[in-house]
Amino acid sequence: MDMPVIYLKLPQVERAVQGERVVFDKESNYDHIIEFLALFRKHEVYNRTDCIDASDRYHLVLYTDGSRYKIEIGTSDNLDTKIKFVKKVIETHFNENSIVAINVEKINQAVGREHDEPFKYR
């Protein structure tokens, strides 16, 4: 099974040694990142994700589909609902050529802003 290569922006790292657990400045960040990734991997959008910006646990951002979509999901609360919501927004309001920033931090509304160029996440 091919695994996607996803660029990760993480919270401040205190120490990273190959083969060892990453140590963050705040210990709780490790558990949060692991839990979020475990939940997110269950969604098909995971395989189309270019970057996950998890540098702020209260403002998670996904860049997907060749960086055509910047999806601001806020916290990982209600992640399943937010992923389904953004998928429906994309299907009903945009086409395969759209480049859009979509904010679904509030699960009862989405805010989309079209852009001219793919998003840069590095």
DSSP file (Angstrom, degrees, kcal/mol; ACC not computed):
  #  RESIDUE AA STRUCTURE BP1 BP2  ACC     N-H-->O    O-->H-N    N-H-->O    O-->H-N    TCO  KAPPA ALPHA  PHI   PSI    X-CA   Y-CA   Z-CA
    1    1 A M              0   0    0      0, 0.0     2,-0.3     0, 0.0     0, 0.0   0.000 360.0 360.0 360.0 127.2    0.0    0.0    0.0
    2    2 A D        -     0   0    0      1,-0.0     0, 0.0     0, 0.0     0, 0.0  -0.594 360.0-151.5 -76.6 134.1    1.4    3.4   -1.0
    3    3 A M        -     0   0    0     -2,-0.3     2,-0.1     1,-0.0    44,-0.0  -0.887  18.9-118.5-104.4 135.4    1.5    5.9    1.8
    4    4 A P        -     0   0    0      0, 0.0     2,-0.7     0, 0.0    44,-0.1  -0.373  20.0-124.6 -69.1 151.3    1.2    9.6    0.9
    5    5 A V        -     0   0    0     42,-0.1     2,-0.5    -2,-0.1     0, 0.0  -0.886  33.8-172.7 -95.9 118.5    4.1   11.9    1.7
    6    6 A I        -     0   0    0     -2,-0.7     2,-0.4    45,-0.0    45,-0.2  -0.954  21.6-134.3-119.6 126.4    2.6   14.7    3.8
    7    7 A Y  E     -a   51   0A   0     43,-2.6    45,-2.5    -2,-0.5     2,-0.5  -0.638  26.9-156.6 -74.6 128.8    4.6   17.8    4.9
    8    8 A L  E     -a   52   0A   0     -2,-0.4     2,-0.6    43,-0.2    45,-0.2  -0.935  14.9-161.5-114.1 129.8    3.9   18.4    8.6
    9    9 A K  E     -a   53   0A   0     43,-2.7    45,-2.8    -2,-0.5    46,-0.0  -0.955  27.3-172.9-102.7 120.6    4.2   21.7   10.4
   10   10 A L        -     0   0    0     -2,-0.6    45,-0.3     1,-0.2     3,-0.2  -0.664  27.6 -92.6-113.2 164.3    4.4   20.9   14.1
   11   11 A P  S    S-     0   0    0      0, 0.0    -1,-0.2     0, 0.0    45,-0.1  -0.166  76.5 -52.3 -62.9 171.2    4.4   22.8   17.4
   12   12 A Q        -     0   0    0     43,-0.3    13,-2.4    12,-0.1     2,-0.5  -0.232  61.5-146.4 -51.9 123.8    7.8   23.8   18.8
   13   13 A V  E     -F   24   0B   0     11,-0.2    11,-0.3    -3,-0.2     3,-0.1  -0.817  17.4-171.9 -98.2 131.6   10.0   20.7   19.0
   14   14 A E  E    S+     0   0B   0      9,-2.8     2,-0.3    -2,-0.5    10,-0.2   0.860  75.1   0.1 -85.5 -41.5   12.5   20.3   21.8
   15   15 A R  E     -F   23   0B   0      8,-2.2     8,-3.0     2,-0.0     2,-0.4  -0.975  54.9-178.7-153.9 135.9   14.2   17.2   20.5
   16   16 A A        +     0   0    0     -2,-0.3     2,-0.4     6,-0.2     6,-0.1  -0.943  11.4 170.6-136.7 114.2   13.9   14.9   17.5
   17   17 A V    >   -     0   0    0     -2,-0.4     3,-2.5     4,-0.2    -2,-0.0  -0.986  42.4-102.7-125.3 131.2   16.2   11.9   17.1
   18   18 A Q  T 3  S+     0   0    0     -2,-0.4     3,-0.1     1,-0.3    -2,-0.0  -0.244 108.0  16.4 -54.4 132.1   15.6    9.3   14.4
   19   19 A G  T 3  S+     0   0    0      1,-0.3     2,-0.3     0, 0.0    -1,-0.3   0.355 111.9  93.2  86.5  -5.9   14.1    6.2   15.9
   20   20 A E  S <  S-     0   0    0     -3,-2.5    -1,-0.3     1,-0.0     2,-0.2  -0.783  86.2 -89.5-116.8 162.4   12.9    8.0   19.1
   21   21 A R        -     0   0    0     -2,-0.3    -4,-0.2    -3,-0.1     2,-0.2  -0.467  46.7-110.8 -68.1 136.7    9.7    9.7   20.1
   22   22 A V        -     0   0    0     -2,-0.2     2,-0.6    -6,-0.1    -6,-0.2  -0.482  27.9-145.6 -67.6 136.4    9.6   13.4   19.2
   23   23 A V  E     -F   15   0B   0     -8,-3.0    -9,-2.8    -2,-0.2    -8,-2.2  -0.936  14.2-162.0-110.3 118.5    9.7   15.6   22.3
   24   24 A F  E     -F   13   0B   0     -2,-0.6   -11,-0.2   -11,-0.3   -12,-0.1  -0.565  32.6-112.8 -92.8 159.9    7.7   18.8   22.0
   25   25 A D  S    S+     0   0    0    -13,-2.4     2,-0.6    -2,-0.2   -12,-0.1   0.895 114.8  43.3 -55.0 -40.8    8.1   21.9   24.3
   26   26 A K  S >> S-     0   0    0    -14,-0.4     3,-1.7     1,-0.1     4,-0.5  -0.947  80.3-149.7-109.2 118.6    4.7   21.1   25.6
   27   27 A E  H >> S+     0   0    0     -2,-0.6     3,-1.2     1,-0.3     4,-0.9   0.823  93.9  64.4 -56.2 -35.6    4.2   17.4   26.3
   28   28 A S  H 3> S+     0   0    0      1,-0.3     4,-2.0     2,-0.2    -1,-0.3   0.741  88.7  69.9 -64.2 -21.8    0.4   17.5   25.6
   29   29 A N  H <> S+     0   0    0     -3,-1.7     4,-2.5     1,-0.2    -1,-0.3   0.857  92.9  57.2 -64.2 -34.1    1.2   18.5   22.0
   30   30 A Y  H <X S+     0   0    0     -3,-1.2     4,-2.4    -4,-0.5     5,-0.2   0.963 108.9  43.8 -60.9 -52.4    2.5   14.9   21.3
   31   31 A D  H  X S+     0   0    0     -4,-0.9     4,-2.5     1,-0.2     5,-0.2   0.893 113.5  52.2 -60.9 -40.3   -0.7   13.3   22.4
   32   32 A H  H  X S+     0   0    0     -4,-2.0     4,-2.6     2,-0.2    -1,-0.2   0.931 110.6  46.8 -62.8 -46.0   -2.8   15.8   20.4
   33   33 A I  H  X S+     0   0    0     -4,-2.5     4,-2.7     2,-0.2     5,-0.2   0.930 113.6  48.2 -62.6 -46.5   -0.8   15.3   17.2
   34   34 A I  H  X S+     0   0    0     -4,-2.4     4,-2.1    -5,-0.2    -2,-0.2   0.922 113.8  46.6 -62.0 -45.2   -1.0   11.5   17.5
   35   35 A E  H  X S+     0   0    0     -4,-2.5     4,-2.1    -5,-0.2    -2,-0.2   0.921 113.3  49.0 -63.5 -44.6   -4.8   11.5   18.2
   36   36 A F  H  X S+     0   0    0     -4,-2.6     4,-3.0    -5,-0.2     5,-0.2   0.941 112.1  47.6 -61.7 -47.9   -5.5   14.0   15.4
   37   37 A L  H  X S+     0   0    0     -4,-2.7     4,-2.3     1,-0.2    -1,-0.2   0.882 109.8  53.3 -63.1 -38.0   -3.5   12.0   12.8
   38   38 A A  H  < S+     0   0    0     -4,-2.1     4,-0.4    -5,-0.2    -1,-0.2   0.912 114.5  41.9 -62.6 -42.4   -5.2    8.7   13.9
   39   39 A L  H >< S+     0   0    0     -4,-2.1     3,-1.1     1,-0.2     4,-0.2   0.923 115.0  50.1 -68.2 -44.8   -8.6   10.3   13.3
   40   40 A F  H >< S+     0   0    0     -4,-3.0     3,-1.9     1,-0.3     6,-0.3   0.836  98.2  66.2 -67.4 -34.2   -7.6   12.1   10.1
   41   41 A R  T 3< S+     0   0    0     -4,-2.3    -1,-0.3     1,-0.3    -2,-0.2   0.711  90.1  67.7 -61.8 -19.6   -6.1    9.0    8.5
   42   42 A K  T <  S+     0   0    0     -3,-1.1     2,-0.3    -4,-0.4    -1,-0.3   0.640  87.4  82.8 -74.7 -14.2   -9.6    7.4    8.4
   43   43 A H  S X  S-     0   0    0     -3,-1.9     3,-1.6    -4,-0.2     4,-0.4  -0.699  80.1-132.6 -96.5 143.1  -10.8   10.0    5.8
   44   44 A E  G >  S+     0   0    0     -2,-0.3     3,-1.1     1,-0.3     4,-0.3   0.770 103.6  70.2 -64.7 -24.1  -10.2    9.6    2.1
   45   45 A V  G >  S+     0   0    0      1,-0.2     3,-1.5     2,-0.2    -1,-0.3   0.744  81.8  76.3 -64.7 -21.3   -9.0   13.2    1.9
   46   46 A Y  G X  S+     0   0    0     -3,-1.6     3,-1.4    -6,-0.3    -1,-0.2   0.895  90.7  53.7 -54.3 -41.6   -5.9   12.0    3.9
   47   47 A N  G <  S+     0   0    0     -3,-1.1    -1,-0.3    -4,-0.4    -2,-0.2   0.595 110.4  47.1 -73.0 -10.0   -4.5   10.5    0.7
   48   48 A R  G <  S+     0   0    0     -3,-1.5    17,-2.6    -4,-0.3     2,-0.4   0.257  86.6 116.6-110.0   9.4   -4.9   13.8   -1.1
   49   49 A T  E <   + B   0  64A   0     -3,-1.4    15,-0.3    -4,-0.3     3,-0.1  -0.663  36.5 179.5 -88.3 131.0   -3.3   15.9    1.6
   50   50 A D  E    S+     0   0A   0     13,-3.2   -43,-2.6    -2,-0.4     2,-0.3   0.793  70.4   8.1 -93.0 -36.9   -0.1   17.8    0.8
   51   51 A C  E     -aB   7  63A   0     12,-1.7    12,-2.6   -45,-0.2     2,-0.5  -0.999  52.0-158.2-150.4 141.6    0.5   19.5    4.2
   52   52 A I  E     -aB   8  62A   0    -45,-2.5   -43,-2.7    -2,-0.3     2,-1.0  -0.982  12.5-157.7-119.4 116.8   -1.0   19.5    7.7
   53   53 A D  E     +aB   9  61A   0      8,-3.3     8,-1.8    -2,-0.5     3,-0.2  -0.815  29.2 154.9 -95.0 100.6   -0.2   22.6    9.6
   54   54 A A        +     0   0    0    -45,-2.8     3,-0.1    -2,-1.0    -1,-0.1  -0.010  32.8 116.4-112.2  25.7   -0.6   21.5   13.2
   55   55 A S  S    S+     0   0    0    -45,-0.3     2,-0.4     1,-0.2   -43,-0.3   0.744  82.4  39.0 -68.7 -21.9    1.7   24.2   14.7
   56   56 A D  S >  S-     0   0    0      3,-0.3     3,-2.2    -3,-0.2    -1,-0.2  -0.955  74.3-155.2-128.6 111.6   -1.3   25.6   16.6
   57   57 A R  T 3  S+     0   0    0     -2,-0.4    19,-0.4     1,-0.3     3,-0.3   0.650  95.9  53.3 -63.3 -14.5   -3.6   23.0   18.0
   58   58 A Y  T 3  S+     0   0    0      1,-0.2    -1,-0.3    17,-0.1    17,-0.2   0.465 113.9  40.9 -97.9  -3.4   -6.5   25.5   18.0
   59   59 A H  S <  S+     0   0    0     -3,-2.2    -3,-0.3    15,-0.1     2,-0.2  -0.511  74.1 177.6-143.4  69.6   -6.1   26.4   14.3
   60   60 A L  E     - C   0  74A   0     14,-3.2    13,-2.3    -3,-0.3    14,-1.1  -0.548   8.8-166.9 -76.3 138.4   -5.4   23.2   12.3
   61   61 A V  E     -BC  53  72A   0     -8,-1.8    -8,-3.3    -2,-0.2     2,-0.4  -0.992   7.7-160.3-132.6 135.4   -5.0   23.7    8.5
   62   62 A L  E     -BC  52  71A   0      9,-2.7     9,-3.5    -2,-0.4     2,-0.5  -0.921   3.3-160.2-112.7 139.1   -5.0   21.2    5.7
   63   63 A Y  E     +BC  51  70A   0    -12,-2.6   -13,-3.2    -2,-0.4   -12,-1.7  -0.986  28.0 171.6-115.9 121.1   -3.6   21.8    2.2
   64   64 A T  E  >> +BC  49  69A   0      5,-2.3     5,-1.8    -2,-0.5     4,-1.3  -0.789  39.6  28.0-130.1 167.6   -5.0   19.3   -0.3
   65   65 A D  T >45S-     0   0    0    -17,-2.6     3,-0.7    -2,-0.3    -1,-0.2   0.906 134.8 -36.6  53.4  55.8   -5.2   18.3   -3.9
   66   66 A G  T 345S-     0   0    0    -18,-0.4    -1,-0.2     1,-0.2    -2,-0.1   0.830 111.7 -63.1  67.6  31.4   -2.0   19.9   -5.1
   67   67 A S  T 345S+     0   0    0      2,-0.2    52,-2.7    51,-0.1    -1,-0.2   0.741 106.0 125.7  62.6  26.8   -2.5   22.8   -2.7
   68   68 A R  T <<5 +     0   0    0     -4,-1.3    32,-2.3    -3,-0.7     2,-0.5   0.752  68.9  49.8 -80.2 -25.5   -5.6   23.9   -4.5
   69   69 A Y  E   < -Cd  64 100A   0     -5,-1.8    -5,-2.3    30,-0.2     2,-0.6  -0.959  60.6-169.7-119.7 129.4   -7.5   23.8   -1.2
   70   70 A K  E     -Cd  63 101A   0     30,-2.2    32,-3.1    -2,-0.5     2,-0.7  -0.972  17.0-166.6-110.9 113.6   -6.6   25.3    2.0
   71   71 A I  E     -Cd  62 102A   0     -9,-3.5    -9,-2.7    -2,-0.6     2,-0.8  -0.894   8.6-161.1-112.3 110.7   -9.0   24.0    4.6
   72   72 A E  E     +Cd  61 103A   0     30,-2.8    32,-2.9    -2,-0.7    33,-0.3  -0.800  18.3 167.4 -91.4 110.4   -9.0   25.7    8.0
   73   73 A I  E     -     0   0A   0    -13,-2.3     2,-0.4    -2,-0.8   -12,-0.2   0.515  25.3-153.1-104.1  -5.6  -10.6   23.3   10.4
   74   74 A G  E     +C   60   0A   0    -14,-1.1   -14,-3.2     2,-0.1    -1,-0.3  -0.555  64.3   5.1  71.2-126.9   -9.8   25.0   13.7
   75   75 A T  S    S-     0   0    0     -2,-0.4   -17,-0.1   -17,-0.2   -18,-0.0  -0.334  78.2-111.1 -82.7 171.3   -9.6   22.4   16.5
   76   76 A S  S >  S+     0   0    0    -19,-0.4     3,-1.3    -2,-0.1     4,-0.2   0.445  78.6 123.1 -82.9   1.1   -9.9   18.6   15.9
   77   77 A D  T 3  S+     0   0    0      1,-0.3     5,-0.1     2,-0.1    -2,-0.1  -0.396  83.8   6.4 -59.5 137.6  -13.3   18.7   17.7
   78   78 A N  T 3> S+     0   0    0      3,-0.1     4,-2.5     1,-0.1    -1,-0.3   0.834  82.5 160.3  57.2  35.9  -16.0   17.3   15.4
   79   79 A L  H <>  +     0   0    0     -3,-1.3     4,-2.6     1,-0.2     5,-0.2   0.896  68.1  53.2 -57.6 -44.2  -13.4   16.4   12.8
   80   80 A D  H  > S+     0   0    0      1,-0.2     4,-2.2     2,-0.2    -1,-0.2   0.931 111.6  45.8 -57.2 -46.6  -15.7   13.9   11.0
   81   81 A T  H  > S+     0   0    0      1,-0.2     4,-2.5     2,-0.2    -1,-0.2   0.906 112.6  50.4 -63.8 -42.9  -18.4   16.5   10.6
   82   82 A K  H  X S+     0   0    0     -4,-2.5     4,-2.6     2,-0.2     5,-0.2   0.899 110.9  48.6 -64.1 -41.5  -16.0   19.2    9.4
   83   83 A I  H  X S+     0   0    0     -4,-2.6     4,-2.0     2,-0.2    -2,-0.2   0.925 114.1  45.7 -65.8 -44.3  -14.4   16.9    6.8
   84   84 A K  H  X S+     0   0    0     -4,-2.2     4,-2.0    -5,-0.2    -2,-0.2   0.899 113.5  51.3 -63.7 -40.0  -17.8   15.8    5.4
   85   85 A F  H  X S+     0   0    0     -4,-2.5     4,-2.3    -5,-0.2    -2,-0.2   0.939 110.6  46.1 -63.2 -49.4  -19.0   19.4    5.5
   86   86 A V  H  X S+     0   0    0     -4,-2.6     4,-2.5     1,-0.2    -1,-0.2   0.871 110.2  54.9 -66.0 -35.4  -16.0   20.8    3.5
   87   87 A K  H  X S+     0   0    0     -4,-2.0     4,-2.4    -5,-0.2    -1,-0.2   0.929 110.1  46.3 -60.9 -44.7  -16.3   17.9    1.0
   88   88 A K  H  X S+     0   0    0     -4,-2.0     4,-2.2     2,-0.2     5,-0.2   0.890 110.8  52.8 -65.7 -40.0  -19.9   18.9    0.3
   89   89 A V  H  X S+     0   0    0     -4,-2.3     4,-2.1     2,-0.2     5,-0.4   0.928 111.6  46.0 -60.4 -45.5  -19.0   22.6    0.0
   90   90 A I  H  X S+     0   0    0     -4,-2.5     4,-1.7     1,-0.2    -2,-0.2   0.931 113.6  48.9 -64.1 -45.5  -16.3   21.8   -2.6
   91   91 A E  H  < S+     0   0    0     -4,-2.4    -1,-0.2     1,-0.2    -2,-0.2   0.858 120.2  35.7 -62.9 -36.6  -18.7   19.5   -4.5
   92   92 A T  H  < S+     0   0    0     -4,-2.2    -1,-0.2    -5,-0.2    -2,-0.2   0.716 128.1  28.2 -94.1 -21.6  -21.6   21.9   -4.6
   93   93 A H  H  < S+     0   0    0     -4,-2.1     2,-0.3    -5,-0.2    -3,-0.2   0.575 114.3  44.1-118.8 -11.6  -19.8   25.3   -5.0
   94   94 A F     <  -     0   0    0     -4,-1.7     2,-0.2    -5,-0.4    -1,-0.1  -0.877  63.5-137.6-134.1 164.0  -16.5   24.8   -6.7
   95   95 A N    >   -     0   0    0     -2,-0.3     3,-1.7    -3,-0.0    -3,-0.0  -0.570  41.8 -87.2-114.4-178.7  -15.1   22.9   -9.7
   96   96 A E  T 3  S+     0   0    0      1,-0.3    -6,-0.0    -2,-0.2    -2,-0.0   0.611 125.8  51.5 -67.2 -11.4  -12.0   20.9  -10.3
   97   97 A N  T 3  S+     0   0    0      2,-0.0    -1,-0.3   -29,-0.0     2,-0.1   0.461  84.2 116.8-101.1  -3.4  -10.1   24.0  -11.4
   98   98 A S    <   -     0   0    0     -3,-1.7     2,-0.5    -8,-0.1    18,-0.1  -0.348  49.0-159.0 -69.2 143.9  -11.0   26.1   -8.3
   99   99 A I        +     0   0    0     16,-0.4    16,-3.2    -2,-0.1     2,-0.4  -0.981  31.1 166.5-120.9 113.5   -8.3   27.3   -5.9
  100  100 A V  E     -dE  69 114A   0    -32,-2.3   -30,-2.2    -2,-0.5     2,-0.5  -0.976  40.1-146.5-141.0 139.6  -10.0   28.0   -2.6
  101  101 A A  E     -dE  70 113A   0     12,-2.7    12,-2.6    -2,-0.4     2,-0.5  -0.930  28.7-170.4 -98.0 126.4   -9.4   28.7    1.1
  102  102 A I  E     -dE  71 112A   0    -32,-3.1   -30,-2.8    -2,-0.5     2,-0.6  -0.978  11.3-158.9-125.4 126.0  -12.3   27.2    3.1
  103  103 A N  E     +dE  72 111A   0      8,-3.0     8,-1.9    -2,-0.5   -30,-0.2  -0.912  21.6 161.8-106.4 119.1  -12.9   27.8    6.7
  104  104 A V        +     0   0    0    -32,-2.9   -31,-0.1    -2,-0.6    -1,-0.1  -0.082  32.3 125.0-123.3  31.8  -15.1   25.2    8.5
  105  105 A E  S    S+     0   0    0    -33,-0.3     2,-0.6     1,-0.1   -30,-0.2   0.870  74.3  53.7 -59.7 -36.1  -14.0   26.0   12.1
  106  106 A K  S >  S-     0   0    0      3,-0.4     3,-1.7    -3,-0.1    -1,-0.1  -0.899  83.4-148.0 -99.4 122.4  -17.7   26.5   12.9
  107  107 A I  T 3  S+     0   0    0     -2,-0.6    -1,-0.1     1,-0.3     3,-0.1   0.539  92.5  58.9 -73.7  -3.1  -19.6   23.4   11.8
  108  108 A N  T 3  S+     0   0    0      1,-0.1     2,-0.3   -23,-0.0    -1,-0.3   0.404 112.0  31.1-103.4   2.9  -22.7   25.3   11.0
  109  109 A Q    <   -     0   0    0     -3,-1.7     2,-0.4    -5,-0.0    -3,-0.4  -0.991  60.5-155.2-155.1 151.5  -21.1   27.6    8.4
  110  110 A A        -     0   0    0     -2,-0.3     2,-0.5    -6,-0.1    -6,-0.2  -0.980   5.5-157.4-126.9 142.6  -18.3   27.6    5.8
  111  111 A V  E     -E  103   0A   0     -8,-1.9    -8,-3.0    -2,-0.4     2,-0.4  -0.982  13.9-171.6-119.9 120.7  -16.5   30.6    4.4
  112  112 A G  E     -E  102   0A   0     -2,-0.5     2,-0.4   -10,-0.2   -10,-0.2  -0.930   8.1-174.0-116.4 137.3  -14.8   30.1    1.1
  113  113 A R  E     -E  101   0A   0    -12,-2.6   -12,-2.7    -2,-0.4     2,-0.1  -0.983  19.6-138.1-129.4 119.6  -12.4   32.6   -0.6
  114  114 A E  E     -E  100   0A   0     -2,-0.4     2,-0.3   -14,-0.2   -14,-0.3  -0.476  20.6-165.4 -77.1 148.8  -11.2   31.9   -4.2
  115  115 A H        -     0   0    0    -16,-3.2   -16,-0.4   -47,-0.2     4,-0.1  -0.849  25.1-133.4-129.4 164.4   -7.5   32.5   -5.0
  116  116 A D  S    S+     0   0    0     -2,-0.3    -1,-0.1     1,-0.1   -16,-0.1   0.750  87.0  34.9 -90.0 -27.2   -5.6   32.8   -8.3
  117  117 A E  S    S-     0   0    0    -18,-0.1    -1,-0.1     1,-0.1     3,-0.1  -0.909  92.2 -90.5-130.0 154.0   -2.6   30.5   -7.4
  118  118 A P        -     0   0    0      0, 0.0   -50,-0.2     0, 0.0     2,-0.1  -0.214  55.4 -95.8 -57.5 154.7   -2.1   27.3   -5.4
  119  119 A F        -     0   0    0    -52,-2.7     2,-0.5   -19,-0.1   -50,-0.1  -0.439  26.7-139.9 -77.1 145.4   -1.3   27.8   -1.7
  120  120 A K        +     0   0    0     -2,-0.1    -1,-0.0     1,-0.1   -53,-0.0  -0.927  22.8 173.9-104.3 125.3    2.3   27.8   -0.5
  121  121 A Y              0   0    0     -2,-0.5    -1,-0.1     1,-0.1   -69,-0.0   0.409 360.0 360.0-113.9   0.6    2.7   26.1    2.8
  122  122 A R              0   0    0    -71,-0.0    -1,-0.1  -113,-0.0    -2,-0.0   0.450 360.0 360.0 -98.2 360.0    6.4   26.0    3.4
